Amino acid sequence: MRDAYLTGQLARKLHEIAREYAWLAVEEYSMLDADALDILYRATIEANRYADVVRPLGLLLVGDLAQLPPVKARWCFEAACWERFAASTERLEHVWRQDTGPFLDALNHVRDGRGAQAAELLTAAGAVWHTALDTEFDGTTILPKNDMVNRYNDIALDRVPGKRITVTSRRWGKQRSEWGENLRTHEWGIPPRTDFKVGAYVMVLSNAPDFSVVNGDCGHIGAYEDGAFHVNLLRTGQVVRIEKLVRGVEQSERPDGFSGPTVDDTTWMPKEHYRRRVRRYVTGQVEYYPLRLAYASTVHKSQSLTLDRVQADFRDWFFGKPAMLYVALSRCRTLAGLRLVGMREKFVVQCATDPRIAPWL
């Protein structure tokens, strides 16, 4: 982002948005670091200076500072431009994921770092403090680390009867960093190959145009036919068809030496091409199924999701970091759908919040 700003590319991209839209919304802004916010703010000011911008583009931050913080970076409220946002804040108080009652009250205590009060409410409401993971849990297990998630998913998939269905992704040209392999953890954003089975519990990783299917929807694979997965969604009960998805690395400016053909839509074409409908030059693509096994997930990957059944294993020290416990537990709609793994005393110790966010609690 810094390089795109210094070259003027970021302001030009924002200028295109400003010509058509009034607001640029940044979701889950608790994870937005201060440097990125300052750069985005300056670039937006530059974009608004273009003569054809009739109504200045605004920046809207949406989220909860009591959730996950930026990774190895400064909080967004440490940005030089933060006063502009702090002076224009709208506090949303209605909770849509959970109904009012003891569970929501307990979650609010966890959000504020009051572990003892939260544990008392949960116990009184019927929560059980389990000592071990249930490897046959029919829902999503939230674990602290990727290697733990992979092991759990492998074990869970082994239990499903039937043959494995191995699907592969393919890619060419430039790739976004989040699609590739993290050289430190060896985790893939979009893995080269993934194993499924009919009957496996999976999560959809993309939105349908009409939002009948949304990122985070979970269900069981009912069939794999004609190159598509048929998934029985838990949330709606409907059966949806999940086909391969194509994502591209695109830009509005013509790349040096570009000589590719023109196409009308987002299709797989393993060479540079120009998408006429959106006026974008494509310099790389990845094609994959937007599905992953959903027996287990890390806390970071679960943020923003709404889940019907959650098993949260908070015994690892990693859960003692600020907001980890709150994000994990608040993914679940109801207390009846939540299974706690760890002792009550450990829960109290692990319940933490960053004191610097106190003004926004």
N, C-alpha and C positions, 0 to 999 in steps of 0.2 A: 504494500500500500504506500509506503514511503517513497519508493522509487516511482510508482505511478503518479504520485502527487508532484514530485520534483520535475518530472518530464511534462507535466500538464495533462497527462492522459486521464487522471482521475477527474479533474474538473470538466474535461470534455464529456466524459461518460455521464457525469451528474448533470451537465447541461442538457443532454438528450432527455433525461428524466424530468428535469425542470420544465421543459417545454410542454409536457403532457400531464404532469402530476403536481399536486400541491404539497404532498408529504413523502418523505423517505422514512419508513419505519425500521428501527433496529430492534429485533426481538431478542429476548433473553439478554438484556444489556448488562446484567451483573457480570457476564463473562467478557465484556468489552473493556480492553485496557485503555489507560489514559492516553498513551501516544496515538493509538488508532483513532480515538474520539477527536483529539485535537486536529489530526490530519483531515479527517472527514469533515469536521466543522469548517476548517479553512478552505477546503476544496468546494464546499457547498456555497460559501460566500463568493468565491470566484465564479462559480457556475451561474449564480444569480446576477452577475454583472453583465451577462450577455444581453444585447438589445432586444432579442426576441423572447426573453423571459418576462411574460406579462405579470405573473404572480410569483413572488419569490418562493423557492422550494424550502420547506421547513424540515427539520430533523426531529423525529419523534422516537424517544426511547421508551420501550415497553418491557416490563419485567419486574423482578423482585431482587433487591440487593441482599436479601436474606438467603438467596440460593447460591449456586456455585460461583466462586470468584474467578477472575482471570488467572490463567496458568502462568506462573513465574513472571508476573507483570504487575504494574500498579493498577489500583482500582480506578474506575472511570471518574469517580468524584475527586481524584487528584489531578485531573486534566486542567489546563489553564482556562478552558472555556466553560468549565462546569457551572460557574455562577449563573450563566444564562439558562441552564436547564433547571437548576435548583430554584430559581426565581419563578419558574412556570411549571409547577408540579401539580398533577391531579392524582389524588390517592384513591385507588379502587379498593373497595372494602367487601364487596359481595363475592363469596367463594362459589364457583360453579362446579368444581370437581367433586366436592363432598357436601352432603347435607349438613344442616346445623345439628349439634348434639355433642356428646362426650368425645367422639373421635376427632371432630374438628377442633374442639377446645384443647384436646391433647396435642394436636398438630401445631396449634398456635403457641403452646408452651415450648414445644421442640424448636419451633422457628425462633423463639426468643432466647433459646439456650437454657430453659428451665427444665432440666431433665427429671428431677425428683417429682415435680408437680405433674409432668406428663406421664411418668410411669405410674403414679398413683391413679390418675384418671383412666389410663388404659387397663390397669388391673381391675379397677372397679367396674369397668365396662365389659369385662370378660376376656381380656387378652391373656394368652398363655405364653409363658417364656420357655421356649424349647431349647434343648441343649445340643441339637444336631440338625443338619440339613435333611430335608426330605427329598431324596433324589427322584421321587415319583410325583412331586408337586405339580398339580395341573394349573400352571400359571407361569409368571416370570419371576425368577430368582435374581435378586439384585446383590451383586458381589463387588468387592472393592477393586479387583485387578483383572486385566484382560486374560492372563494365563488361567486364572481360576474360572473365568467365564467359559473359556474354550474347553477346559476339562469337563465342566459340568454339562455343556451342550453335547460333547462327544458321548458322555455316559448316557445322557437322556436319549440321544438318537439311536444308540445301540439297543435300547429297550424296545424301540418301535419295530414291530415285525415287518418283514418284507425286504426287498432289495433296495440298495442305495441308488439314488438318482444323482448322478454327478453332472453338474452344469458348469460351464466355463464362461468367463468374460473374455472379451478381446478388445484391443486398443491399438491405436496408431498415433504418430505425431506427438505434439505437445500434450502433456498431462497435468492436471491439477494435483498439487501435493497431497490433498486429502484423499485422492483416489489410490495412491500408491502405497508402498510399504514404509512403515516407520522403522528406520534402521536401528533404532535403539531398542524398541520393543518387538520388532519383527511382526507387527500387526498391519494388516492391509485395510485400507479404507474400502476398496472394492477388490476382493480377493480374486486371484486367477481362476480358482475353482472352488465350488461349494457343494457339499453333500446334503441331500434331503431324502425323505422317504414319504410315501403316501401315509397320511396319519400324523406326520410330524407337526409340532406346534411352531408356528412361524410368525414373524412380524413383517408387515408391509412397510417399505421405506420410501414411499412416494405418495403424492396426492393425486387423486383422479381430478380431471378438470371440473367436475361438478361437486367435488368433495364428498361423494358417496363413499369413497375410500380415502382415508387420511393416513399420513405418516404416523406410524405407531399402532395402527390397527393390528390386532392379533387374531389368529384363528388356526385351524388345522387344514393341512393339505388334503383335499378330497380326491384329487386326480391330477395326473400329469399327461396331457394329451395335446398332440399337434403343436408341440413346442411351447405350451403354456401351462402354468399351474392354476388349478381351480381351488380356491381357498374359501373355507367356510368361516366367515367372520363371527367372532363372539359378540361384538358390539351390536350388530344389526341382524344377525342370523342369515344374511344373504350370502350367496356363493358368487365370488368375484373371480374374474380371469386376470391373471398376472402374466404379462408378456415381457419380453426383453425391452429394456429402455435404452435409449441412446442419449448420451450427454456429450457436449462438445466444448472445446476451448475456442471461444469466439471473440472477435473484435470488430469494431466499426470501421477502423482504418485499414486500408489495403496493405497487406504485408509486402515487404520488399521481394521482388522476384515472383510475385504471385501470378499463376497462369492456369488456375483451376477452373472447372466448369461451374455453371450456375444451376442450382436446384431449387425446388419450391418449398420443401419442408425439411423436418429433421429426420434424415434417413442415414443409414450406415453407408459411408462412402470412404474407403481407405485411402484418401488422398485429399489435398487441399481443395476446398470448394466454397462457393459463395451462396448463402441462403437468401434468395431474393425477397421472400415474404417479410423477413425481419431485418434485412439489409446488414447481414453479418458475414464476415470472413471466418471460415472454420479452418483451424490449423491443427486440430487433433480431436479424437473422439474415444469414448469408451462405451461398450455395449454390454449390458449385464441385466440380470434379473434383480429387481429391487425387493429382494427378500432376504431374510436371515433367520436362523434358528432363534427362537424367542424363549427358550427354557431359562436362559440366564442373560443378564446384561450388567454392564458396569453402571455406577451411579451417573457418570458423565453422559453416557449414551442414553440414559433414561430421562434426563432433564427435559421437560416440556411434554413428556408422554403422560397419557391417562390410561391406567391399567385396571382391570377388574379383579385380578388376583395377583398378589405380590408376596414373595417370600424374601425377607430382608435379613441377611446374615451380617450383623453389625459387630462381630467379635474381633475382627482385625483392627489393628491400631489405626489403619488408614481411615476408618469410619470416625475417628476422633477429631478429624480435621473439620474446620468450620463448615456448616451447612450440609455436610455429607448425609447425616442421619435424617435431617429434615427433608431433603430432596428425595431420598429413597422412600421414606414412609408416605410422603404426600403424593406419590404417584398413584396410590391406591384409592379407589372410590369409597370403599367402606371398610369398617373394622372387620367385618365378617370375612372379607377377602384378603386380610392381611395375616401373614404368619411370621412371627418374630423369632429369630434364632439368636440366642444369647441370654444371659441372665439379666435380671432387672437391675442389679447393681452395676453391671457393665454398661447398660443402657444409660444410666444416669451419668456415668463418667464420659461416655462418648458424645453426649449431647452438647455441642459447642457452637458458638457463633462468634464472629469477629467483632470485637468491641467497637471498631471503627464504623460499623454500620448502624450503631445505636439510634442515630437520628431518624432512620427510615424504618424502624421496627414498628 
